Amino acid sequence: MEFKGFSKKTLPFLDSIRKNNNKEWFTAHKKEYEELILNPSRAFVTEMGEHLQALEPTIKAIPKINKSLYRIYRDSRRPNAIAQPIKERIGIIFWQGSAKRMQSSSFYLHFSPEELYVATGVRWFEKPMLDAFRKTIKDDKKRRELANILKAIKAKNKNYTHLEKGYKRYPKGFCADMEHADLSLYKGMATYTLLDPHLIEDGEQLINTLYKIYDDMLPLQQFMYEVSLRVEHD
């Protein structure tokens, strides 16, 4: 299936989910979900994956649920789970490495009626990845390298930014006197930008725009992939 973009009906359909967020309504409209979201998402993963593999040959682009695609149903078993059972934004991930997809460095996006969010890196750390990240940036050269990567990405586009710090106290082995010690205060390490969600309706423009962004952010992808390898090998 050739990817030509998502339908102009896709974003309104997501808005309808928000207004009718229950399993009964969704079951009655499942065919629309497949036509407006699931099928074009699969086609998008296949085509975008081919482009991304030109940047990183080992990037995984698998057009299946629980691979590059996410389940439309929220996991109600999680603590503090949102009461609404259906997701109102659609996430897609292309990851690198053998770790869990959310703990591997990745090219990620999600779209909703409000925004198209495009990111690179690891958006939050579970403990093994957090430990590997801190172990990596204890090295002065690696810490300086990461700081320079973030600065260079920001310089390419004023709309590129990175996650906010998540901790207030320096972890063991770090102190305020260390150059770029603030990097140890992050709960995840990713750069991102926000775009007009209607971009998803033009397949060629979407692919080209995302490729440019991911190419700009590639150095962080590569840095975080090296961090993930420390989780796998240690």
N, C-alpha and C positions, 0 to 999 in steps of 0.2 A: 504494500500500500504506500503510494507516494504521499509525502507530507506536504500539504498545501496550506497549512495553517489551521487554527481552530475556527469554528463557525462563529459568526456574529451573535449567535444564540447562546454561546457557551457561558459568557459572563452573566447574562441575565438568568441562566439556569442556576448558576451558583448562588445568585441572589435569591432565587426561589427556594433553594435548599435552606438558606438562612431563615426564611419566613415560614417554612414548613418542615422544621427539622425533627422529623420522626420517621421511624422505619416503615410505617404504613404508607405515608406519602411517597417515600423513596422507592418502595417496592412497586408502586403504581407507575412510577416514572423511570424505572430502571432502563428501559429501552433508550430513553433520551440520554441518560448517563452514558450508556455505551456508545451512542452515536456522536455525542457532543464532547465527551471527555476521554473515555477509555480508548476507543479506537484511534483517534488522532494522537493521543499520548503515546501509544505504541509506535505509530509511524514516526513521531517526532524523536523518540529515543533512538530508533534505528538510524535515522539520518543525522541527527546531532552527534550520535556516537561515532559515526564514521569521520566526522570533522574533528572531534576531540581526539580521536586516536592518531590523527596527524600531529597533534601536540604531544600526546603521551600515549604510546602504543599499547600500554598495559591498562588503560582506563577500561573499566567495565561498563558496558551499555547493554543492559538486558531488559527487553521490553515486556517484563512480567511483573505481576503484583508481588510485593515483598522483595523485589530486586531493584530495578530502576524506578518502578512505580510503587506507590503506597496504597494501602487499603483505604477505601472511602469511609469505612466505619472506624470510629474511634475505639480505642481499647478501654472499655468501661471498668476493667479490673484494676487499672492503675490507681494509686492513691491520688486524691484530689482530681479525679477525672471530671472533665466537663460533662454536664448533664446532657448536652445535645449529642446524639449518637452519630450524626453524619458530619464529615469534614466539609467546611465551606471554602477551603482553599486546596489547591491541587499541587502536591510536591513531586518533584522528579530529581533523581540523583544519579550521578555518574561517579563511581568511586574507584580508588586505586589501592590495591593491596589485598591481603587475605584476611585482615581483621574485619569485624562487623562493619557494615556499610556506613553507619553513623559515626564510627570511630576510626574510619579511614579517611585520608585526605580526599576531598571530593569537589567536583563541580556540581553545584546545587541550584535549584530554582523552585519557587512556588508562585502561583498566581491566584488572585482573588479579584472580586469586582473593584477593589481599591488599589491594588498594586501588583507589579511584577517584581519580585525580589530575586536578585541574582547574586550568588555567593560562591566563594572558593575557600577551602580549608576544612577545619573541623569546628563546628559551631558550639559544641560543648564537650567537655572532657569527662569521661568516666575515669575512675581512679587509675587504672593501668596507663591510660593515655596521658592523664595529668602528670603522673610520675615520670613518664618518658619525656614529656615536654619540659618539665623542670630540670630533669637530668641533662637534657640537651643544652638548655640555655644557662646552665651553671658555667659552661665554658664561655669565657669572655668573647672569643671570636664568633661563636655561634649567636650569642646575644646581640652583638653588633651587626652580624649578618642579617638577623631577623629585623632589627630596627631599620636597617637600610632598605630592606625589601618593602616594608610597610611605607616608608617615606617615598620610595620610588614609585610605588603603585599609586599613592595619593597624588603624586606629581603628574601622572598621566591624565588624570581626570578629577576635577574638583568634587565630583559627585561620588567618587569612590571613598569609602570609609572602612573602618574596622570595628569589631565589637568593643563594647565598653568593658572596663575592668570589673571583675566580679568579687574580688577580695579586697579588704582594707589593710590587712596585716601581712607583712612579708613572710613567706614560708621559710622553714629552716634552710640555712645556707645562703640566704639573700638578705641584703640590708640596703638602706637608702644611699649609702656611699658608693655602691656599685653602679657602674655605667649601665643605663637602661634597665635598672633593677625593677622598674614598674612592669616589665613584661612578665614577671613571675606572678602578677596579681590577676591574670586572666583565667577565666573558667573555660574558655574556648579560644581558638585563634583562627579567625576568618576575616576576609575582606568582603564587602558587599556593596551593591548599589540598588537603587529603586528606579523602576521604569514605569511608563504608562502601560497598564494591563492590556489595552487594546492592541498592543504590538503582537500579541499571540495570534491575531487574525490574519496576519500577513506572513506566510510561511518562510519565504525567502528572506525578508527583512529580519524576521526573528532569528533565523539561523545565523545570518551574517552579523547581527548585533551581538548575539551571545558569543559567537566565536571571537570577536574583537575583545570583548570584556574578559573572557576566560584566558585569552592570549596575554592580555595585560596583567592578569593576576597569576599567571603560570608560575612565577618564581615562588610565590607562597605555597602553591600546590606542591611543588617539588620539595620545598623545605619541610612541610608538614608530612609529606610521604616518608621522608627520611626519619622523622620523629616516630611515625607509626611502625617503622621497621625495628626500632628499639623495643617496642612492646612485644613484637613477634619473636625477637631473637634473645631477649634477656630472660 
